[in-house]
Amino acid sequence: MAEALRVGIAGLGTVGASVARLLATKASELTRQCGRDLVVTAVSARSRGRDRGVDLSGAQWFDDPVEMAKSAPIDVFVGLIGGDEGPARAGVKAALEASRHVVTANKALLAKHGVSLAEVAEKRGVLLNYEAAVAGGIPVIKTMREALAGNSVTRVFGILNGTCNYILTRMEAEGLSFDACLKDAQRLGYAEADPTFDIEGHDTAHKLSILSSLAFGHRIAADDIYLEGISNITQADIRAAGELGYRIKLLGVAQRTDSGVEQRVHPTMVPTASVIAQVHGVTNAVAIETDILGELLLSGPGAGGNATASAVIGDIADIAKSRPGFQHGPVFGRPAKELAPYKKALMRAHAGGYFIRFTVHDRIGVFAAIAKRMADNEISLESIVQHAGGTADATQKTVILVTHETTEAAVRKAVDGVTKDGHLVDKPQVIRIERAG
Ligand SMILES: NC(=O)c1ccc[n+]([C@@H]2O[C@H](COP(=O)([O-])OP(=O)(O)OC[C@H]3O[C@@H](n4cnc5c(N)ncnc54)[C@H](OP(=O)(O)O)[C@@H]3O)[C@@H](O)[C@H]2O)c1
């Protein structure tokens, strides 16, 4: 049997401790599958004395993950410390520079420094595996990087944040407000005490930036993503979506267009009958649309210790099975130095259907004025409905429009026009509609 693969784990929190436990409990299964033992020979965390639920006495302890990366007796450095700078970045970089393979679940790190880290990995001829960084346990990176060889991706989109999907699912199922669902998510440990990063779409954007780079061969551009979170989604939107045959999801969408690549994260209406609309609670899903295959949808657990560790262990096993000169190709699907600069498609040029909800003063002529603003901007309407009961105030009405395909620029201009007409009681709500199978 080949020599054991020596594994060093930096970070023994939710994911790291699960990885260490699973490597111990699944040892014989993994040995059979990889043809060699996988042995944890080094670990690093902040608190040495903390019980991690697994016997790590055989592993060398390092207070400093960078020191472990440089000098521990390891073949693979598993980076499971959070953050895009500090010890998380320094540890991964030092390991690659020391020609050690790296496995990480750290999406923030990859979103910011993925390309430069990939350059180091490719120069040193080592692997940088990151399956767990996008959609937790769902094997989407492997699917895109390996299984879809020869396919040209036209669009990749998904539910990439369990916290947001949990909140939207509860809002719809129980008629609760956004704030009530967020509080519950925090109580159950699905949302952080400061939930901004999740609910405003930043976490989804990090993951989307990685998927987009893999799909379209451009350098990661996580700071250049159109972003809208879910905090202004109301029961009125959820109810109207249901009546119109849609469900609201926070999607990350990357799509090739004539003018470049769109990367956008925003609340989205998807047809209730579509497969992605059936993805509830904290579950994640990624849809990949290609020229050969059509649409493929992967769904499953997107976070949590064991789900994320499952992907980390898959990555470690790949390294155990690889041999020098026979690896699964470049980190982001093509050599990092050949990744193209990101050519951003302008959001104003986005083409699609739109849901627009206006709360208006109940006056004669308002309905006609709205219809005129739409017509003036060449927006063709699939439906326009006036809801007398849409608001508690008898002097107000809700007007809901669904457009045929139009552009973002036209919708913004029409909505600005309606706002200037002075009929609105409240801020208008605009939600993009996404085609989904
Ligand atoms: N949790 C998930 O469901 C999930 C899913 C997908 C991806 N991820 C990613 O996986 C990574 C780890 O997440 P996690 O949830 O496991 O985080 P976590 O529970 O907060 O654990 C972080 C670990 O890093 C250690 N650490 C922090 N600073 C350190 C330092 N300076 N030196 C050595 N060790 C240090 C901590 O040590 P102590 O334990 O001693 O404090 C802890 O063990 C993050 O990048 C996260 O984004 C997590």
The ligand as a MOL file (V3000), in Angstrom:
LIG
                    3D

  0  0  0     0  0            999 V3000
M  V30 BEGIN CTAB
M  V30 COUNTS 48 52 0 0 0
M  V30 BEGIN ATOM
M  V30 1 N -19.7530 26.3100 9.4520 0
M  V30 2 C -20.2210 26.0190 8.2270 0
M  V30 3 O -21.3040 25.4750 8.0720 0
M  V30 4 C -19.3850 26.3560 7.0210 0
M  V30 5 C -19.8740 25.9930 5.7410 0
M  V30 6 C -19.1010 26.2640 4.6100 0
M  V30 7 C -17.8950 26.9110 4.7660 0
M  V30 8 N -17.4550 27.2870 6.0130 0 CHG=1
M  V30 9 C -16.1560 27.9730 6.1190 0
M  V30 10 O -15.2530 27.1200 6.8220 0
M  V30 11 C -14.3440 27.9170 7.5840 0
M  V30 12 C -14.4250 27.4820 9.0540 0
M  V30 13 O -15.7430 27.7040 9.5160 0
M  V30 14 P -16.2330 27.1870 10.9620 0
M  V30 15 O -17.7040 27.3900 10.9730 0
M  V30 16 O -15.6770 25.8690 11.2580 0 CHG=-1
M  V30 17 O -15.5610 28.2940 11.9030 0
M  V30 18 P -15.4220 28.2440 13.5020 0
M  V30 19 O -16.3440 27.2590 14.0960 0
M  V30 20 O -15.4830 29.6640 13.9500 0
M  V30 21 O -13.9310 27.6870 13.7200 0
M  V30 22 C -12.7920 28.4490 13.4220 0
M  V30 23 C -11.5710 27.7320 13.9560 0
M  V30 24 O -10.4260 28.5070 13.6390 0
M  V30 25 C -9.5780 28.5640 14.7930 0
M  V30 26 N -8.7900 29.7830 14.7470 0
M  V30 27 C -9.2310 31.0640 14.6840 0
M  V30 28 N -8.1770 31.9050 14.6880 0
M  V30 29 C -7.0590 31.1340 14.7690 0
M  V30 30 C -5.6890 31.4070 14.8280 0
M  V30 31 N -5.2250 32.6580 14.8040 0
M  V30 32 N -4.8240 30.3680 14.9010 0
M  V30 33 C -5.2680 29.0970 14.9140 0
M  V30 34 N -6.5780 28.7760 14.8560 0
M  V30 35 C -7.4590 29.7840 14.7910 0
M  V30 36 C -10.5220 28.5060 15.9710 0
M  V30 37 O -9.8260 28.0390 17.1150 0
M  V30 38 P -10.5900 27.7900 18.5360 0
M  V30 39 O -11.5680 26.6760 18.2820 0
M  V30 40 O -9.5030 27.3660 19.4440 0
M  V30 41 O -11.2290 29.0910 18.8910 0
M  V30 42 C -11.5770 27.5060 15.4540 0
M  V30 43 O -11.1770 26.2120 15.7580 0
M  V30 44 C -14.7520 29.3740 7.3440 0
M  V30 45 O -13.9680 29.9220 6.3240 0
M  V30 46 C -16.2010 29.2530 6.8940 0
M  V30 47 O -16.5990 30.3140 6.0470 0
M  V30 48 C -18.1710 27.0110 7.1290 0
M  V30 END ATOM
M  V30 BEGIN BOND
M  V30 1 1 1 2
M  V30 2 2 2 3
M  V30 3 1 2 4
M  V30 4 1 4 5
M  V30 5 2 4 48
M  V30 6 2 5 6
M  V30 7 1 6 7
M  V30 8 2 7 8
M  V30 9 1 8 9
M  V30 10 1 8 48
M  V30 11 1 9 10
M  V30 12 1 9 46
M  V30 13 1 10 11
M  V30 14 1 11 12
M  V30 15 1 11 44
M  V30 16 1 12 13
M  V30 17 1 13 14
M  V30 18 2 14 15
M  V30 19 1 14 16
M  V30 20 1 14 17
M  V30 21 1 17 18
M  V30 22 2 18 19
M  V30 23 1 18 20
M  V30 24 1 18 21
M  V30 25 1 21 22
M  V30 26 1 22 23
M  V30 27 1 23 24
M  V30 28 1 23 42
M  V30 29 1 24 25
M  V30 30 1 25 26
M  V30 31 1 25 36
M  V30 32 1 26 27
M  V30 33 1 26 35
M  V30 34 2 27 28
M  V30 35 1 28 29
M  V30 36 1 29 30
M  V30 37 2 29 35
M  V30 38 1 30 31
M  V30 39 2 30 32
M  V30 40 1 32 33
M  V30 41 2 33 34
M  V30 42 1 34 35
M  V30 43 1 36 37
M  V30 44 1 36 42
M  V30 45 1 37 38
M  V30 46 2 38 39
M  V30 47 1 38 40
M  V30 48 1 38 41
M  V30 49 1 42 43
M  V30 50 1 44 45
M  V30 51 1 44 46
M  V30 52 1 46 47
M  V30 END BOND
M  V30 END CTAB
M  END
